[in-house]
Amino acid sequence: MNITNITNEINYLKDILLKYEELEAERSNIFKKPLSNMSIGKKILLFIGMYMVSGFIYAIPNLKYLSIFVLLGSVYFIFFWPNRKVKSNIAQNKSRIEEIDTKILSLSQKIRPNYIPEKYIHLHALNSLESYFSNKRAASLKEALNLYEEEIRHMQHLKEMNMLQEMQNATYKKAQEATTIGWINMFRR
């Protein structure tokens, strides 16, 4: 097992995964709803704003029907148009979707590693393994994989410590609030 062969396999797999991610991103853009990044709360606020605008328009003589049109148009635009837009995108890009699916299947069939276990065939692991070899932190695949696993455990440990720190901060804040309320109640007597 030669390091050059391993790094060549890493680069080959990274290229395949990057192409796969590009195709997945293109495919998800076709299926993405317009206004999907807008939360339901923002959609409701937008609707309320349009409701207020239609109320102002309704107050103007001879424009009462326009206010109803604005209100119904905003309901359609916010709640119904995104679904219709997705259906339209799918219909327009049906051949491209099939082409992307074919390419994705072809790429997934090209992933046949000789050295690297399948568990580590994702960009984060491959980039880490590549850096271990290029920075001479590992002299064999076994060392590189062990180093990667150690770093993953370390990151999980740090994540758990951060969660504990957040819980401690929240508890401390609640204790301070309780102390403040206690002092306020004491002075009320």
C-alpha positions in Angstrom: 0.0 0.0 0.0 1.8 3.0 -1.4 1.0 6.6 -0.1 1.0 7.8 -3.7 -1.6 5.3 -4.6 -3.7 6.3 -1.6 -3.5 10.0 -2.3 -4.4 9.3 -6.0 -7.4 7.4 -4.8 -8.3 10.3 -2.4 -8.1 12.8 -5.2 -10.1 10.6 -7.5 -12.8 10.1 -4.9 -12.9 13.8 -4.0 -13.4 14.7 -7.7 -16.3 12.2 -7.9 -17.9 13.6 -4.7 -17.5 17.2 -5.8 -19.2 16.4 -9.2 -21.9 14.5 -7.2 -22.5 17.6 -5.0 -22.7 19.9 -8.0 -25.3 17.7 -9.6 -27.3 17.4 -6.4 -27.3 21.2 -5.9 -28.5 21.7 -9.5 -31.2 19.0 -8.9 -32.3 20.6 -5.6 -32.5 24.0 -7.3 -35.1 22.7 -9.7 -37.2 21.3 -6.8 -36.7 24.4 -4.6 -39.8 26.4 -3.8 -39.6 30.1 -4.3 -39.9 31.9 -1.0 -38.8 28.7 0.7 -36.2 30.5 2.7 -38.9 32.7 4.1 -40.3 31.5 7.4 -44.1 31.1 7.9 -43.9 34.1 10.3 -42.4 36.3 7.7 -45.0 35.1 5.2 -47.8 36.0 7.6 -46.2 39.4 8.2 -46.0 40.0 4.5 -49.7 39.0 4.2 -50.6 41.4 7.0 -48.6 44.2 5.3 -50.5 43.5 2.0 -53.8 43.4 4.0 -53.0 46.9 5.3 -52.1 48.1 1.8 -55.3 46.8 0.5 -57.2 48.5 3.3 -55.6 51.8 2.3 -56.5 51.2 -1.3 -60.1 50.3 -0.3 -60.5 53.7 1.4 -59.8 55.4 -2.0 -63.0 55.8 -4.0 -63.3 53.8 -7.2 -60.4 51.5 -6.2 -62.4 49.0 -3.9 -62.0 46.2 -6.4 -58.3 46.8 -6.7 -57.9 46.3 -3.0 -59.6 42.9 -3.2 -57.4 42.0 -6.1 -54.3 43.0 -4.1 -55.4 41.0 -1.1 -56.2 37.8 -3.1 -53.1 38.3 -5.3 -50.9 38.4 -2.2 -52.5 35.2 -0.8 -51.9 33.5 -4.1 -48.3 34.8 -4.4 -47.4 33.8 -0.8 -49.1 30.5 -0.3 -50.1 28.9 -3.7 -47.7 30.2 -6.3 -44.5 28.5 -4.9 -46.1 25.0 -5.3 -47.2 25.8 -8.9 -43.7 27.2 -9.7 -42.1 24.0 -8.5 -44.5 21.9 -10.6 -43.7 24.1 -13.6 -39.9 23.9 -13.1 -40.2 20.1 -12.9 -42.2 19.9 -16.1 -39.8 22.3 -17.9 -36.7 20.5 -16.7 -37.9 16.9 -16.9 -35.2 15.8 -19.4 -32.5 17.6 -17.3 -33.7 15.9 -14.1 -33.4 12.5 -15.9 -29.9 13.4 -17.2 -28.8 14.5 -13.7 -30.2 11.3 -12.2 -28.3 9.2 -14.8 -25.1 11.1 -14.1 -25.5 10.7 -10.3 -26.1 6.9 -10.7 -23.0 6.7 -13.0 -20.9 8.6 -10.4 -22.1 6.4 -7.5 -21.1 3.3 -9.5 -17.6 4.8 -10.0 -17.0 4.9 -6.2 -15.1 1.6 -5.8 -12.3 2.3 -3.4 -9.3 0.0 -3.3 -7.7 1.3 -0.1 -10.0 3.7 1.8 -12.9 2.1 3.7 -16.4 3.2 2.6 -17.1 4.8 6.0 -14.6 7.5 5.1 -15.8 8.3 1.6 -17.1 11.8 2.3 -15.4 15.1 1.7 -14.5 15.9 5.3 -12.7 12.6 5.8 -11.0 12.7 2.4 -9.7 16.2 2.9 -8.5 15.3 6.4 -6.7 12.2 5.2 -5.1 14.1 2.3 -3.8 16.8 4.7 -2.4 14.2 7.1 -0.3 12.7 4.2 0.7 16.0 2.7 1.7 17.4 6.1 3.6 14.2 7.0 1.4 13.6 10.1 0.7 10.0 8.9 3.0 7.6 7.2 0.3 4.9 6.5 -3.4 4.7 5.9 -3.9 3.1 9.3 -2.2 6.0 11.0 -4.2 8.5 9.0 -7.5 6.8 9.8 -6.6 6.5 13.5 -5.7 10.2 13.5 -9.0 11.1 11.8 -11.0 9.1 14.3 -9.1 10.7 17.2 -9.9 14.2 15.8 -13.6 13.3 15.4 -13.8 12.1 19.0 -12.0 15.3 20.1 -14.5 17.4 18.1 -17.4 15.5 19.7 -15.9 16.1 23.1 -15.6 19.8 22.5 -19.2 19.9 21.3 -20.4 18.2 24.4 -18.3 20.6 26.6 -19.8 23.6 24.7 -23.3 22.2 25.4 -22.5 21.8 29.1 -21.1 25.4 29.2 -24.4 26.7 27.6 -26.4 24.8 30.1 -24.3 26.1 33.0 -24.7 29.7 31.7 -28.5 29.2 31.4 -28.6 27.8 34.9 -26.5 30.7 36.2 -28.7 33.2 34.5 -31.9 31.7 36.0 -30.2 31.7 39.4 -29.4 35.4 39.0 -33.0 36.1 38.0 -34.3 34.2 41.1 -32.0 36.2 43.3 -33.1 39.4 41.8 -36.8 38.5 42.2 -36.0 37.5 45.8 -34.5 40.9 46.6 -37.4 42.7 44.9 -39.9 40.7 47.0 -37.9 41.4 50.2 -38.0 45.2 49.6 -41.8 45.1 48.8 -42.5 44.0 52.4 
